[in-house]
Structure formats: structure tokens, C-alpha cells
Amino acid sequence: MTLRELELFYYLADNTHVSQLAQKLSISQSAISLSIKSLEKKLSEPLFDRIGKKLILNERGRFFKEKTYPHYLILKEAEHCFKHNRFSGILRISSSKSIGEFIMPQVMYDFLSEYTDVALQHQIRNSADILKEVLTGSTDIGFVEMVCKETDLIKHQIGKDQLIVVSSDAKLAEKTYYIDQLFSKKWLLREEGSGTREVFLKRLGKLASDLPVFMHFTEFEEVKTLLCNNAEAITCISRFAVKKALESKELYEIKLHNMTFEREFYMVYHKNKYQSKLFETFTSLSKEYFH
């Protein structure tokens, strides 16, 4: 049943003069009759008794009105809100860990402070999983740390990040090393599907096969605790993630000869995604936080 069918039903329930309603709404009497018959057909029962030329609301019609009218009012209010408030809605966002923990919280805080009728559903995933979610439509917007080649995705490079090699061993920060000189350490790496892991191993090239991976991790706090408690542990991680630990001298950056690990941040969404005013405003604002 449609809102229009319900609207005409409630009009007639209060005033059964079809001719008066047709004149009031500037539509034909036949259009009203067809709408009511359509509603009754969907319900498999008549809602009005046809007595002479009059329509009289019957017992089933009175019951139908009692049960549905409060919900109809809610739907009409939602329709009005939807048409007149372009900044209301529920936006689903997925971010990689570096972005989700260190950039996206401020983006969402500022956006929700400006647009109070919006709900942001945010989840943190690794980049590979985010791309799958955007492709299937379970996420509206993804923020990832890896290049994607899927032709069904629109990709915008929105910023850059630097990965650095860190340890809690202050002595390692006193010299500059070739990366393979550090292979005697216990390397901690992000899980498969992580953008950080992909960028690091790709930059290592052939040396990646010789890298002794001691342990994998998923949480930044987890790896920082391991690094601080174990001087022989080492990892490659986003500078964003260890900024405070570097400043407090809990961790130290290890300088490398002829090797840097830079990556781009991307915002991705499906090419068939409807770009509402809400969607356009959020994506535009987000880009400002990555420069």
C-alpha cells in the first residue's frame, strides 16, 4: 500500500463525500475510487460499505484506521524530514586501523557537532576487508592504506603517511642501518590484509622472503606494549601510531640507509553509490583532515 492510498483513505474515513474530496484535492472522483479499491484489494477486504451513492466506513475500516493511523503520522513526519532536511541519515564508514584510531575520530566529532541529525556507524577493519565491504555495499565509504585495482570502486588519494621502523632499544637509534642488518631482531608484523604490512613487504622486495617474522599483531597498543617490554623486538609502523611514544622516549625511530616507507591514504566508495548531500558533505570534510 502507498502513502497516497492511505492518505485518501483517512480523508474519506472522516468525510465520505468523494466529490468534495476530489474538489479539495483537485483530482478526479474516479482516481479516488481506484485508489480505495486498490487498497481494499491489497487487504482482501472492503473498508467501506457502498450504500446507495455513499461510502460508509465499516467495522473493518474502523479497525484498520485505529491500527494504522498513528504509524501513518510517523511516516508522514519522516517523509517531511527526509524532503526538507538533507543532512539527516545514517552513514556507514569503515577505516583502516591507522586512520580509524588516529584521524577518523576527530573527523566524526567535528561532523556530528555541525550536523546533529546524522548517525555515523564506524568500524575499524584492515584495508583488504574494507574493500570487500565497499564492493558488496555493506559500507558506504572506506578509508584505506593500500592501492586497489577494482574497477567498480571510485578511489581518491586524500593524504600520505610515513611508516618507520621502531624499537625500545635506544642504542639502535644512534646509528643508521641497512634493513637486513636488523634481521637478527624479533620482527613483529601486522596481520595479512593490512595496508601497513603490504607497503612494508613490497618495499623490501626480494629481501621480504628473508625477513624473520617472529609474531603478528592487530592492535597498536598490543605491539607498543611488546616493544616497550622487549628490547630485541622491532616493527615497521605508522608514525601516527607511535607519535606520543616517540616524544616520551618509550620508543625510538631507527634510521635506514636508502630505504623509506611512504604510502598514500585513499577514500573509496562504489561507483554506483548514490551521492546524497550528506554523503558529499562528509567526504568533502574528511579530505581536509589528511593534509
Backbone as CSV, one residue per row, in Angstrom:
resi,resn,N_x,N_y,N_z,CA_x,CA_y,CA_z,C_x,C_y,C_z
1,MET,0.850,-1.197,0.000,0.000,0.000,0.000,0.881,1.241,0.000
2,THR,0.392,2.297,-0.590,1.169,3.524,-0.714,0.679,4.573,0.279
3,LEU,1.542,5.564,0.529,1.131,6.664,1.399,-0.060,7.409,0.809
4,ARG,-0.091,7.508,-0.524,-1.206,8.213,-1.175,-2.512,7.469,-0.954
5,GLU,-2.493,6.151,-1.061,-3.702,5.363,-0.817,-4.179,5.545,0.622
6,LEU,-3.251,5.508,1.544,-3.614,5.696,2.953,-4.154,7.094,3.200
7,GLU,-3.523,8.073,2.592,-3.955,9.453,2.772,-5.408,9.635,2.328
8,LEU,-5.748,9.098,1.161,-7.114,9.215,0.651,-8.087,8.424,1.536
9,PHE,-7.636,7.289,2.036,-8.495,6.510,2.939,-8.843,7.302,4.190
10,TYR,-7.850,7.944,4.804,-8.111,8.697,6.034,-8.995,9.909,5.759
11,TYR,-8.792,10.540,4.601,-9.674,11.646,4.224,-11.128,11.162,4.182
12,LEU,-11.366,10.053,3.478,-12.725,9.545,3.307,-13.288,8.986,4.608
13,ALA,-12.421,8.505,5.476,-12.896,7.983,6.757,-13.535,9.098,7.579
14,ASP,-13.046,10.323,7.417,-13.579,11.465,8.162,-14.706,12.175,7.412
15,ASN,-14.645,12.105,6.099,-15.677,12.753,5.291,-15.873,11.916,4.038
16,THR,-16.979,11.161,3.971,-17.152,10.173,2.901,-17.692,10.763,1.601
17,HIS,-17.753,12.072,1.473,-18.207,12.695,0.231,-17.051,12.723,-0.767
18,VAL,-17.053,11.808,-1.715,-15.979,11.684,-2.694,-15.867,12.943,-3.539
19,SER,-17.007,13.504,-3.899,-16.993,14.703,-4.755,-16.311,15.872,-4.050
20,GLN,-16.574,16.041,-2.763,-15.940,17.129,-2.010,-14.420,16.914,-1.898
21,LEU,-14.030,15.661,-1.676,-12.599,15.361,-1.574,-11.906,15.590,-2.910
22,ALA,-12.561,15.188,-4.002,-11.979,15.384,-5.328,-11.769,16.866,-5.611
23,GLN,-12.743,17.681,-5.229,-12.634,19.124,-5.439,-11.534,19.715,-4.563
24,LYS,-11.436,19.254,-3.334,-10.438,19.765,-2.394,-9.017,19.451,-2.861
25,LEU,-8.839,18.245,-3.410,-7.501,17.815,-3.807,-7.213,18.041,-5.285
26,SER,-8.196,18.534,-6.011,-8.048,18.797,-7.456,-7.681,17.529,-8.225
27,ILE,-8.373,16.438,-7.890,-8.209,15.200,-8.640,-9.598,14.673,-8.988
28,SER,-9.652,13.698,-9.859,-10.949,13.178,-10.288,-11.520,12.219,-9.256
29,GLN,-12.865,12.081,-9.284,-13.514,11.133,-8.374,-13.089,9.695,-8.704
30,SER,-12.890,9.433,-9.991,-12.502,8.081,-10.395,-11.109,7.722,-9.846
31,ALA,-10.221,8.730,-9.779,-8.876,8.481,-9.241,-8.955,8.095,-7.766
32,ILE,-9.848,8.735,-7.041,-10.044,8.419,-5.621,-10.609,7.015,-5.478
33,SER,-11.619,6.711,-6.283,-12.252,5.389,-6.214,-11.258,4.281,-6.542
34,LEU,-10.436,4.496,-7.554,-9.435,3.498,-7.935,-8.414,3.286,-6.822
35,SER,-8.038,4.358,-6.152,-7.062,4.271,-5.063,-7.622,3.462,-3.898
36,ILE,-8.880,3.711,-3.538,-9.508,2.987,-2.432,-9.687,1.518,-2.793
37,LYS,-10.106,1.244,-4.025,-10.268,-0.147,-4.457,-8.922,-0.879,-4.450
38,SER,-7.868,-0.179,-4.809,-6.527,-0.773,-4.798,-6.115,-1.138,-3.378
39,LEU,-6.397,-0.239,-2.442,-6.062,-0.510,-1.039,-6.857,-1.696,-0.522
40,GLU,-8.156,-1.728,-0.831,-9.013,-2.823,-0.370,-8.578,-4.155,-0.982
41,LYS,-8.134,-4.114,-2.223,-7.671,-5.335,-2.875,-6.432,-5.892,-2.174
42,LYS,-5.537,-4.997,-1.778,-4.314,-5.428,-1.086,-4.625,-6.011,0.286
43,LEU,-5.716,-5.524,0.897,-6.109,-6.017,2.212,-7.070,-7.197,2.125
44,SER,-7.567,-7.453,0.907,-8.504,-8.566,0.645,-9.844,-8.397,1.348
45,GLU,-10.180,-7.167,1.695,-11.471,-6.892,2.323,-11.879,-5.460,2.035
46,PRO,-13.193,-5.196,1.902,-13.652,-3.819,1.753,-13.549,-3.063,3.070
47,LEU,-13.212,-1.797,2.998,-13.112,-0.948,4.178,-14.334,-0.045,4.323
48,PHE,-15.072,0.076,3.233,-16.282,0.905,3.230,-17.458,0.065,2.764
49,ASP,-18.624,0.373,3.311,-19.867,-0.174,2.773,-20.381,0.795,1.724
50,ARG,-20.787,0.278,0.558,-21.349,1.113,-0.504,-22.868,1.085,-0.362
51,ILE,-23.421,2.123,0.231,-24.859,2.221,0.453,-25.384,3.352,-0.408
52,GLY,-26.085,2.956,-1.461,-26.519,3.958,-2.435,-25.290,4.539,-3.121
53,LYS,-25.204,5.844,-3.104,-24.036,6.508,-3.680,-23.031,6.918,-2.605
54,LYS,-23.287,6.463,-1.374,-22.443,6.873,-0.267,-21.425,5.787,0.104
55,LEU,-20.283,6.238,0.621,-19.303,5.345,1.212,-19.388,5.483,2.726
56,ILE,-19.609,4.374,3.413,-19.720,4.383,4.865,-18.614,3.491,5.429
57,LEU,-17.772,4.054,6.286,-16.694,3.288,6.882,-17.272,2.121,7.682
58,ASN,-16.867,0.884,7.345,-17.417,-0.283,8.032,-16.540,-0.686,9.219
59,GLU,-16.910,-1.810,9.871,-16.195,-2.214,11.079,-14.731,-2.550,10.812
60,ARG,-14.447,-3.137,9.638,-13.058,-3.456,9.294,-12.282,-2.183,8.970
61,GLY,-12.974,-1.226,8.361,-12.339,0.049,8.055,-11.990,0.820,9.313
62,ARG,-12.923,0.780,10.301,-12.648,1.472,11.558,-11.472,0.829,12.284
63,PHE,-11.401,-0.502,12.231,-10.299,-1.211,12.865,-8.975,-0.881,12.169
64,PHE,-9.002,-0.856,10.848,-7.794,-0.556,10.070,-7.291,0.853,10.377
65,LYS,-8.222,1.801,10.464,-7.818,3.176,10.769,-7.195,3.269,12.155
66,GLU,-7.818,2.616,13.129,-7.314,2.670,14.505,-5.887,2.117,14.601
67,LYS,-5.615,1.034,13.880,-4.312,0.371,13.976,-3.213,1.055,13.161
68,THR,-3.599,1.736,12.095,-2.575,2.259,11.173,-2.341,3.765,11.256
69,TYR,-3.328,4.521,11.722,-3.196,5.973,11.637,-1.991,6.522,12.418
70,PRO,-1.700,6.044,13.640,-0.504,6.564,14.341,0.788,6.320,13.559
71,HIS,0.880,5.157,12.911,2.076,4.848,12.130,2.148,5.710,10.860
72,TYR,0.987,5.972,10.294,0.929,6.848,9.122,1.462,8.236,9.462
73,LEU,1.087,8.762,10.615,1.560,10.088,11.019,3.083,10.103,11.175
74,ILE,3.627,8.999,11.717,5.083,8.904,11.875,5.764,8.880,10.501
75,LEU,5.169,8.126,9.574,5.730,8.055,8.224,5.675,9.402,7.525
76,LYS,4.589,10.130,7.708,4.464,11.458,7.087,5.489,12.423,7.676
77,GLU,5.715,12.310,8.974,6.723,13.156,9.612,8.122,12.821,9.070
78,ALA,8.382,11.515,8.899,9.673,11.094,8.349,9.827,11.575,6.905
79,GLU,8.738,11.499,6.156,8.772,11.966,4.758,9.093,13.458,4.706
80,HIS,8.451,14.224,5.579,8.697,15.671,5.617,10.156,15.955,5.995
81,CYS,10.628,15.227,7.011,12.010,15.411,7.452,12.984,15.054,6.347
82,PHE,12.696,13.954,5.645,13.581,13.497,4.575,13.657,14.515,3.446
83,LYS,12.527,15.101,3.108,12.487,16.048,1.996,13.104,17.392,2.347
84,HIS,12.984,17.779,3.603,13.408,19.131,3.977,14.721,19.181,4.755
85,ASN,15.218,18.025,5.183,16.488,18.005,5.894,17.457,17.103,5.144
86,ARG,18.298,17.699,4.316,19.234,16.933,3.505,20.426,16.433,4.321
87,PHE,20.506,16.836,5.568,21.622,16.409,6.402,21.148,15.507,7.534
88,SER,20.207,14.635,7.212,19.801,13.601,8.153,20.030,12.261,7.483
89,GLY,20.397,11.271,8.272,20.637,9.958,7.697,21.646,9.173,8.508
90,ILE,21.880,7.947,8.073,22.824,7.043,8.729,23.912,6.690,7.726
91,LEU,25.133,7.067,8.022,26.260,6.846,7.118,27.159,5.762,7.707
92,ARG,27.464,4.752,6.893,28.317,3.647,7.339,29.742,3.862,6.823
93,ILE,30.701,3.868,7.744,32.096,4.175,7.414,32.989,3.071,7.956
94,SER,33.965,2.670,7.153,34.977,1.710,7.609,36.351,2.319,7.384
95,SER,37.209,2.211,8.388,38.555,2.783,8.307,39.593,1.739,8.673
96,SER,40.751,1.848,8.026,41.882,1.027,8.431,42.327,1.489,9.820
97,LYS,43.159,0.724,10.480,43.483,0.999,11.874,44.160,2.353,12.080
98,SER,45.155,2.662,11.250,45.864,3.941,11.426,44.905,5.109,11.282
99,ILE,44.079,5.057,10.253,43.121,6.134,10.009,42.018,6.114,11.061
100,GLY,41.513,4.917,11.348,40.383,4.789,12.266,40.687,5.184,13.691
101,GLU,41.924,5.005,14.119,42.268,5.318,15.508,42.866,6.707,15.689
102,PHE,43.481,7.253,14.644,44.228,8.496,14.845,43.721,9.693,14.032
103,ILE,42.866,9.459,13.038,42.361,10.571,12.220,40.839,10.640,12.254
104,MET,40.179,9.502,12.013,38.731,9.500,11.858,37.956,9.960,13.101
105,PRO,38.399,9.679,14.331,37.633,10.156,15.490,37.396,11.667,15.469
106,GLN,38.409,12.449,15.107,38.237,13.903,15.073,37.336,14.332,13.920
107,VAL,37.452,13.621,12.782,36.573,13.910,11.645,35.124,13.742,12.066
108,MET,34.816,12.619,12.700,33.438,12.336,13.097,32.951,13.297,14.177
109,TYR,33.809,13.621,15.117,33.428,14.539,16.196,33.029,15.898,15.609
110,ASP,33.859,16.417,14.722,33.567,17.728,14.133,32.321,17.682,13.257
111,PHE,32.137,16.590,12.517,30.976,16.479,11.637,29.684,16.395,12.444
112,LEU,29.680,15.586,13.489,28.477,15.442,14.309,28.169,16.706,15.105
113,SER,29.192,17.493,15.394,28.967,18.768,16.076,28.231,19.745,15.176
114,GLU,28.465,19.610,13.872,27.837,20.508,12.890,26.474,19.992,12.444
115,TYR,26.351,18.683,12.268,25.118,18.099,11.731,24.553,17.114,12.759
116,THR,23.620,17.594,13.553,23.153,16.842,14.722,22.146,15.747,14.382
117,ASP,21.585,15.745,13.164,20.595,14.735,12.800,21.220,13.553,12.065
118,VAL,22.521,13.455,12.100,23.236,12.398,11.390,23.715,11.334,12.376
119,ALA,23.676,10.084,11.945,24.280,8.986,12.714,25.425,8.416,11.886
120,LEU,26.589,8.289,12.495,27.753,7.718,11.818,28.056,6.363,12.442
121,GLN,27.975,5.329,11.647,28.301,3.976,12.099,29.713,3.659,11.616
122,HIS,30.651,3.643,12.539,32.071,3.500,12.179,32.628,2.189,12.692
123,GLN,33.382,1.518,11.845,34.065,0.303,12.257,35.490,0.318,11.719
124,ILE,36.377,-0.346,12.444,37.781,-0.422,12.046,38.076,-1.827,11.532
125,ARG,38.607,-1.909,10.338,38.935,-3.168,9.679,40.301,-3.030,9.019
126,ASN,40.863,-4.151,8.564,42.061,-3.992,7.750,41.638,-3.621,6.330
127,SER,42.555,-3.082,5.573,42.217,-2.490,4.274,41.572,-3.481,3.318
128,ALA,42.072,-4.723,3.296,41.530,-5.726,2.380,40.052,-5.996,2.674
129,ASP,39.695,-6.083,3.947,38.300,-6.332,4.322,37.411,-5.134,3.979
130,ILE,37.953,-3.939,4.135,37.172,-2.736,3.815,36.812,-2.703,2.343
131,LEU,37.764,-3.040,1.487,37.498,-3.036,0.048,36.381,-4.025,-0.295
132,LYS,36.371,-5.172,0.350,35.309,-6.155,0.114,33.962,-5.605,0.565
133,GLU,33.940,-4.916,1.701,32.692,-4.367,2.222,32.129,-3.274,1.319
134,VAL,33.010,-2.438,0.785,32.552,-1.388,-0.119,32.020,-1.997,-1.411
135,LEU,32.669,-3.035,-1.899,32.220,-3.704,-3.124,30.847,-4.336,-2.957
136,THR,30.558,-4.856,-1.767,29.263,-5.507,-1.533,28.192,-4.527,-1.068
137,GLY,28.577,-3.286,-0.776,27.605,-2.291,-0.345,27.329,-2.284,1.143
138,SER,28.041,-3.097,1.928,27.807,-3.106,3.371,28.470,-1.917,4.065
139,THR,29.333,-1.204,3.354,29.933,0.042,3.842,29.766,1.113,2.775
140,ASP,29.391,2.318,3.193,29.206,3.419,2.234,30.538,4.008,1.780
141,ILE,31.435,4.236,2.737,32.713,4.889,2.454,33.822,4.134,3.183
142,GLY,34.907,3.868,2.483,36.046,3.223,3.103,37.274,4.115,3.071
143,PHE,38.075,4.051,4.122,39.340,4.779,4.180,40.437,3.732,4.367
144,VAL,41.298,3.601,3.367,42.275,2.515,3.357,43.681,3.033,3.113
145,GLU,44.640,2.119,3.302,46.061,2.472,3.194,46.752,1.690,2.090
146,MET,45.974,1.169,1.151,46.576,0.355,0.100,45.914,0.673,-1.234
147,VAL,46.672,0.532,-2.297,46.155,0.775,-3.641,45.187,-0.345,-3.996
148,CYS,44.064,0.000,-4.570,43.107,-1.020,-5.001,42.875,-0.884,-6.503
149,LYS,42.704,-2.017,-7.151,42.562,-2.036,-8.608,41.152,-2.382,-9.069
150,GLU,40.236,-2.538,-8.143,38.868,-2.912,-8.502,38.211,-1.816,-9.339
151,THR,37.739,-2.171,-10.504,37.167,-1.179,-11.424,35.816,-0.653,-10.961
152,ASP,35.173,-1.359,-10.025,33.870,-0.911,-9.534,33.993,0.104,-8.402
153,LEU,35.216,0.429,-8.006,35.418,1.375,-6.918,35.964,2.699,-7.423
154,ILE,35.433,3.783,-6.848,35.977,5.116,-7.076,37.006,5.366,-5.987
155,LYS,38.205,5.792,-6.385,39.309,5.959,-5.427,39.814,7.401,-5.461
156,HIS,39.962,7.998,-4.297,40.533,9.342,-4.179,41.733,9.288,-3.237
157,GLN,42.897,9.712,-3.717,44.038,9.820,-2.825,43.845,11.072,-1.978
158,ILE,43.821,10.914,-0.672,43.480,12.041,0.199,44.593,12.440,1.154
159,GLY,45.686,11.706,1.146,46.777,12.075,2.045,47.910,11.080,1.974
160,LYS,48.958,11.354,2.733,50.121,10.482,2.770,50.496,10.153,4.210
161,ASP,51.186,9.051,4.345,51.639,8.604,5.656,53.053,8.062,5.508
162,GLN,53.794,8.063,6.590,55.135,7.509,6.593,55.217,6.375,7.603
163,LEU,55.694,5.235,7.148,55.955,4.121,8.039,57.402,4.215,8.492
164,ILE,57.644,3.883,9.754,59.000,3.933,10.287,59.294,2.661,11.055
165,VAL,60.550,2.338,11.155,60.989,1.177,11.931,61.306,1.665,13.344
166,VAL,60.741,0.995,14.345,60.912,1.454,15.725,61.264,0.299,16.652
167,SER,61.892,0.669,17.776,62.277,-0.273,18.823,62.357,0.493,20.136
168,SER,62.356,-0.229,21.236,62.547,0.430,22.534,64.030,0.489,22.909
169,ASP,64.901,-0.047,22.043,66.342,-0.047,22.291,66.942,1.285,21.839
170,ALA,67.263,2.148,22.786,67.774,3.484,22.455,69.079,3.424,21.673
171,LYS,69.863,2.376,21.854,71.144,2.268,21.166,70.965,2.131,19.655
172,LEU,69.871,1.520,19.242,69.621,1.355,17.808,69.388,2.695,17.119
173,ALA,68.970,3.674,17.884,68.687,4.990,17.307,69.954,5.816,17.104
174,GLU,71.072,5.295,17.548,72.328,6.051,17.454,73.019,5.882,16.105
175,LYS,72.633,4.889,15.342,73.296,4.600,14.073,72.265,4.514,12.948
176,THR,72.772,4.408,11.723,71.935,4.182,10.546,72.265,2.794,9.997
177,TYR,71.232,2.038,9.631,71.428,0.638,9.255,70.882,0.363,7.852
178,TYR,71.447,-0.672,7.239,70.792,-1.296,6.102,69.748,-2.237,6.695
179,ILE,68.626,-2.350,6.042,67.495,-3.069,6.635,67.851,-4.504,7.023
180,ASP,68.678,-5.189,6.203,68.984,-6.579,6.522,69.920,-6.723,7.729
181,GLN,70.523,-5.608,8.141,71.330,-5.652,9.357,70.465,-5.788,10.610
182,LEU,69.178,-5.562,10.438,68.238,-5.652,11.563,67.466,-6.967,11.569
183,PHE,67.795,-7.867,10.656,67.052,-9.119,10.550,67.323,-10.069,11.720
184,SER,68.302,-9.744,12.543,68.569,-10.581,13.722,67.584,-10.284,14.860
185,LYS,66.827,-9.206,14.704,65.848,-8.818,15.720,64.566,-9.646,15.588
186,LYS,63.714,-9.556,16.584,62.422,-10.258,16.535,61.379,-9.323,15.922
187,TRP,61.081,-9.560,14.660,60.184,-8.670,13.919,58.719,-8.979,14.234
188,LEU,57.986,-7.935,14.547,56.546,-8.018,14.779,55.851,-7.349,13.597
189,LEU,54.949,-8.058,12.932,54.276,-7.522,11.746,52.767,-7.569,11.902
190,ARG,52.102,-6.633,11.233,50.637,-6.644,11.174,50.153,-7.896,10.456
191,GLU,48.871,-8.212,10.653,48.267,-9.397,10.062,48.137,-9.249,8.543
192,GLU,47.934,-10.363,7.851,47.734,-10.323,6.407,46.473,-9.522,6.087
193,GLY,46.533,-8.762,4.992,45.422,-7.886,4.614,45.617,-6.469,5.097
194,SER,46.609,-6.265,5.973,46.900,-4.927,6.487,47.631,-4.105,5.431
195,GLY,47.228,-2.830,5.294,47.923,-1.940,4.373,49.352,-1.681,4.805
196,THR,49.572,-1.574,6.118,50.926,-1.365,6.647,51.839,-2.518,6.246
197,ARG,51.374,-3.714,6.438,52.161,-4.905,6.094,52.469,-4.939,4.602
198,GLU,51.452,-4.670,3.788,51.635,-4.748,2.334,52.683,-3.758,1.846
199,VAL,52.606,-2.516,2.332,53.553,-1.481,1.903,54.977,-1.840,2.328
200,PHE,55.122,-2.302,3.558,56.441,-2.645,4.083,57.080,-3.783,3.284
201,LEU,56.351,-4.875,3.105,56.912,-6.024,2.408,57.171,-5.726,0.934
202,LYS,56.301,-4.949,0.323,56.505,-4.591,-1.082,57.766,-3.766,-1.250
203,ARG,58.019,-2.857,-0.312,59.219,-2.016,-0.383,60.479,-2.835,-0.142
204,LEU,60.401,-3.890,0.656,61.557,-4.745,0.896,61.952,-5.521,-0.358
205,GLY,60.992,-5.777,-1.224,61.286,-6.510,-2.444,61.742,-7.929,-2.155
206,LYS,62.854,-8.350,-2.764,63.358,-9.714,-2.598,63.761,-10.005,-1.155
207,LEU,64.121,-8.959,-0.421,64.528,-9.162,0.970,63.367,-9.632,1.859
208,ALA,62.145,-9.434,1.389,60.977,-9.801,2.198,60.969,-11.283,2.544
209,SER,61.475,-12.112,1.623,61.481,-13.561,1.869,62.472,-13.951,2.966
210,ASP,63.436,-13.067,3.258,64.427,-13.355,4.299,64.059,-12.745,5.651
211,LEU,62.983,-11.961,5.682,62.609,-11.295,6.923,62.111,-12.316,7.950
212,PRO,62.726,-12.366,9.114,62.297,-13.338,10.143,61.126,-12.780,10.958
213,VAL,59.911,-13.164,10.600,58.722,-12.674,11.310,58.526,-13.510,12.567
214,PHE,58.676,-12.880,13.712,58.577,-13.584,14.989,57.127,-13.719,15.435
215,MET,56.321,-12.666,15.138,54.959,-12.650,15.681,54.121,-11.647,14.898
216,HIS,52.809,-11.905,14.821,51.889,-10.972,14.171,51.037,-10.263,15.220
217,PHE,50.558,-9.071,14.885,49.698,-8.330,15.805,48.611,-7.608,15.028
218,THR,47.543,-7.248,15.722,46.442,-6.494,15.104,46.205,-5.149,15.774
219,GLU,46.548,-5.044,17.067,46.266,-3.824,17.818,47.543,-3.032,18.072
220,PHE,47.461,-1.700,17.927,48.626,-0.840,18.139,49.103,-0.894,19.592
221,GLU,48.171,-0.883,20.530,48.564,-0.929,21.932,49.284,-2.234,22.258
222,GLU,48.849,-3.282,21.608,49.466,-4.594,21.795,50.939,-4.558,21.388
223,VAL,51.213,-4.023,20.202,52.604,-4.026,19.723,53.453,-3.025,20.500
224,LYS,52.870,-1.903,20.903,53.657,-0.937,21.683,54.069,-1.525,23.038
225,THR,53.158,-2.279,23.637,53.489,-2.928,24.907,54.614,-3.948,24.715
226,LEU,54.525,-4.733,23.654,55.565,-5.729,23.374,56.912,-5.062,23.117
227,LEU,56.899,-3.986,22.353,58.144,-3.281,22.047,58.774,-2.708,23.318
228,CYS,57.951,-2.096,24.150,58.468,-1.468,25.373,59.027,-2.495,26.362
229,ASN,58.445,-3.689,26.336,58.865,-4.720,27.288,59.978,-5.620,26.767
230,ASN,60.274,-5.509,25.465,61.249,-6.411,24.860,62.159,-5.631,23.925
231,ALA,63.359,-5.347,24.386,64.301,-4.525,23.614,64.710,-5.173,22.303
232,GLU,64.607,-6.497,22.191,65.010,-7.163,20.958,63.903,-7.174,19.903
233,ALA,62.694,-6.701,20.280,61.567,-6.658,19.342,61.645,-5.396,18.482
234,ILE,61.115,-5.501,17.270,61.206,-4.398,16.316,60.021,-4.492,15.368
235,THR,59.590,-3.361,14.833,58.472,-3.391,13.889,58.536,-2.198,12.952
236,CYS,57.723,-2.264,11.905,57.502,-1.127,10.995,56.058,-0.698,11.183
237,ILE,55.860,0.574,11.467,54.538,1.032,11.890,54.323,2.472,11.445
238,SER,53.078,2.902,11.399,52.760,4.277,11.029,53.305,5.257,12.072
239,ARG,53.860,6.348,11.589,54.350,7.381,12.515,53.198,7.915,13.370
240,PHE,51.989,7.970,12.786,50.818,8.403,13.551,50.647,7.570,14.820
241,ALA,50.866,6.249,14.680,50.563,5.327,15.764,51.531,5.432,16.936
242,VAL,52.747,5.896,16.680,53.761,5.923,17.751,54.252,7.341,18.045
243,LYS,53.513,8.320,17.607,53.945,9.712,17.789,54.214,10.033,19.265
244,LYS,53.269,9.708,20.132,53.431,10.020,21.559,54.540,9.183,22.189
245,ALA,54.662,7.920,21.766,55.701,7.052,22.314,57.093,7.535,21.918
246,LEU,57.215,8.118,20.732,58.495,8.684,20.297,58.830,9.934,21.108
247,GLU,57.809,10.765,21.335,58.013,12.001,22.082,58.393,11.723,23.535
248,SER,57.832,10.668,24.111,58.112,10.340,25.512,59.350,9.457,25.664
249,LYS,59.961,9.114,24.532,61.179,8.285,24.520,60.917,6.850,25.009
250,GLU,59.692,6.402,24.885,59.410,4.989,25.140,59.892,4.144,23.968
251,LEU,59.765,4.713,22.769,60.217,4.050,21.555,61.146,4.990,20.787
252,TYR,61.935,4.399,19.893,62.915,5.175,19.119,62.836,4.782,17.647
253,GLU,62.948,5.786,16.803,62.973,5.525,15.365,64.368,5.064,14.956
254,ILE,64.429,4.034,14.137,65.698,3.513,13.648,65.893,4.004,12.215
255,LYS,66.972,4.696,11.983,67.249,5.261,10.659,67.809,4.182,9.738
256,LEU,67.409,4.250,8.464,67.811,3.256,7.477,68.552,3.893,6.308
257,HIS,69.497,3.175,5.740,70.186,3.599,4.528,69.283,3.339,3.321
258,ASN,69.077,4.364,2.510,68.460,4.205,1.185,67.108,3.488,1.205
259,MET,66.349,3.658,2.242,65.047,2.990,2.267,64.050,3.789,3.101
260,THR,62.954,4.159,2.488,61.850,4.826,3.181,60.567,4.064,2.872
261,PHE,59.589,4.230,3.728,58.314,3.535,3.568,57.198,4.572,3.595
262,GLU,56.830,5.031,2.441,55.740,6.005,2.351,54.541,5.360,1.681
263,ARG,53.389,5.800,2.070,52.167,5.269,1.478,51.122,6.354,1.375
264,GLU,50.108,6.081,0.576,49.019,7.028,0.398,47.782,6.528,1.144
265,PHE,46.995,7.481,1.602,45.682,7.164,2.148,44.651,7.380,1.045
266,TYR,43.696,6.455,0.947,42.660,6.544,-0.084,41.271,6.513,0.544
267,MET,40.378,7.280,-0.059,38.964,7.181,0.259,38.304,6.459,-0.911
268,VAL,37.526,5.423,-0.626,36.928,4.616,-1.691,35.428,4.469,-1.457
269,TYR,34.685,4.386,-2.558,33.257,4.081,-2.499,32.856,3.467,-3.833
270,HIS,31.739,2.795,-3.846,31.295,2.094,-5.049,30.898,3.089,-6.136
271,LYS,31.191,2.739,-7.361,30.893,3.652,-8.477,29.392,3.893,-8.634
272,ASN,28.570,2.971,-8.136,27.115,3.117,-8.233,26.500,3.711,-6.970
273,LYS,27.334,4.149,-6.043,26.820,4.727,-4.790,26.119,6.051,-5.071
274,TYR,24.888,6.180,-4.576,24.175,7.452,-4.691,24.847,8.483,-3.795
275,GLN,25.197,9.608,-4.372,25.931,10.630,-3.622,24.962,11.717,-3.140
276,SER,24.386,11.455,-1.989,23.449,12.403,-1.384,24.204,13.638,-0.894
277,LYS,23.448,14.644,-0.481,24.065,15.846,0.082,24.864,15.492,1.328
278,LEU,24.340,14.580,2.125,25.037,14.118,3.322,26.354,13.439,2.944
279,PHE,26.303,12.547,1.967,27.496,11.833,1.512,28.548,12.818,0.992
280,GLU,28.135,13.748,0.147,29.066,14.715,-0.448,29.708,15.597,0.620
281,THR,28.926,16.018,1.594,29.450,16.903,2.637,30.457,16.177,3.519
282,PHE,30.142,14.932,3.879,31.063,14.182,4.736,32.377,13.879,4.013
283,THR,32.304,13.443,2.771,33.531,13.117,2.039,34.377,14.365,1.811
284,SER,33.725,15.491,1.547,34.467,16.741,1.337,35.177,17.173,2.615
285,LEU,34.476,17.096,3.746,35.076,17.471,5.028,36.240,16.540,5.382
286,SER,36.055,15.253,5.139,37.080,14.272,5.515,38.423,14.567,4.866
287,LYS,38.390,14.976,3.610,39.629,15.214,2.872,40.506,16.278,3.555
288,GLU,39.886,17.200,4.271,40.630,18.296,4.879,41.531,17.821,6.024
289,TYR,41.261,16.668,6.594,41.985,16.191,7.765,43.237,15.383,7.413
290,PHE,43.458,15.156,6.130,44.578,14.320,5.730,45.731,15.111,5.126
291,HIS,45.671,16.425,5.231,46.728,17.260,4.638,47.557,17.932,5.732
